[in-house]
Amino acid sequence: LPVWGIRRVHCGPEILRVTLYCSFDNYEDAVRLYEMILRKEATMQKSSFCVFVLYATQITAVQLCLKQLPIGVAAEPKESSALQFKV
């Protein structure tokens, strides 16, 4: 899996979610680190992922999501990536 991903969430308002994939062993440390950096707790937290709302209005939101990978699965940096936006 890549280290990060961006996707549009189709429920509720328009949401742009940036997901950082964390190894199984350092997921809880990553959650605490981003809580400290962002100075807020995750707005939604489940056993293997959590969501931080970075910006929100009534019609749009930008979120940071941390996702715990299964045991033995590693995130790997990719040489390139492509983003596509609909305007």
C-alpha positions as CSV (number, residue, x, y, z in Angstrom):
1,L,0.0,0.0,0.0
2,P,1.1,3.6,-0.5
3,V,2.1,5.7,2.5
4,W,-0.8,8.1,1.8
5,G,-3.9,8.4,-0.3
6,I,-6.6,11.0,-1.1
7,R,-10.2,10.1,-1.8
8,R,-13.6,11.8,-1.9
9,V,-16.1,10.6,0.6
10,H,-19.7,10.3,-0.7
11,C,-21.8,10.5,2.4
12,G,-23.0,13.8,3.7
13,P,-21.3,17.0,2.6
14,E,-18.4,17.0,0.2
15,I,-15.4,15.6,2.0
16,L,-11.8,15.4,0.9
17,R,-10.0,12.9,3.1
18,V,-6.3,12.4,3.2
19,T,-5.4,9.0,4.6
20,L,-2.0,8.2,6.1
21,Y,-1.4,4.4,6.4
22,C,0.3,3.4,9.6
23,S,2.0,0.1,10.4
24,F,0.2,-2.2,12.9
25,D,2.8,-1.5,15.6
26,N,3.0,2.3,15.5
27,Y,-0.6,3.2,14.9
28,E,-1.4,4.3,18.5
29,D,1.8,6.3,18.6
30,A,0.8,8.0,15.3
31,V,-2.6,8.9,16.7
32,R,-1.1,10.5,19.8
33,L,1.4,12.4,17.6
34,Y,-1.3,13.9,15.4
35,E,-3.4,14.7,18.5
36,M,-0.4,16.6,19.8
37,I,0.4,18.3,16.5
38,L,-3.2,19.3,15.8
39,R,-4.1,20.0,19.4
40,K,-7.3,18.1,19.2
41,E,-8.7,14.6,19.6
42,A,-9.9,12.6,16.7
43,T,-13.6,13.3,15.9
44,M,-14.2,9.6,15.0
45,Q,-12.1,6.8,16.2
46,K,-12.5,3.0,15.7
47,S,-10.1,0.2,16.4
48,S,-8.1,0.5,13.1
49,F,-8.7,4.1,11.9
50,C,-9.4,7.6,13.2
51,V,-10.5,10.9,11.6
52,F,-9.4,14.4,12.3
53,V,-11.4,17.3,10.8
54,L,-9.0,19.9,9.6
55,Y,-11.5,22.3,8.0
56,A,-15.3,22.2,7.8
57,T,-18.3,24.3,6.6
58,Q,-21.9,23.2,6.1
59,I,-21.1,22.0,2.5
60,T,-17.5,20.9,2.6
61,A,-14.8,19.4,4.8
62,V,-11.2,18.4,4.7
63,Q,-10.2,15.5,6.9
64,L,-7.0,13.7,8.0
65,C,-7.5,9.9,8.5
66,L,-5.0,7.5,10.1
67,K,-5.5,3.9,9.0
68,Q,-3.8,0.9,10.7
69,L,-2.6,-1.7,8.3
70,P,-2.9,-5.4,9.1
71,I,0.0,-7.3,10.7
72,G,2.7,-7.9,8.2
73,V,1.5,-5.3,5.6
74,A,3.8,-2.4,5.0
75,A,3.3,1.0,3.5
76,E,5.8,1.9,0.8
77,P,6.7,5.2,-0.7
78,K,5.9,5.4,-4.4
79,E,8.0,7.0,-7.1
80,S,5.1,9.0,-8.5
81,S,1.4,9.6,-8.1
82,A,-1.4,11.3,-10.0
83,L,-4.2,13.3,-8.7
84,Q,-7.4,14.1,-10.6
85,F,-9.9,16.7,-9.5
86,K,-13.4,17.4,-10.9
87,V,-14.2,21.2,-11.1
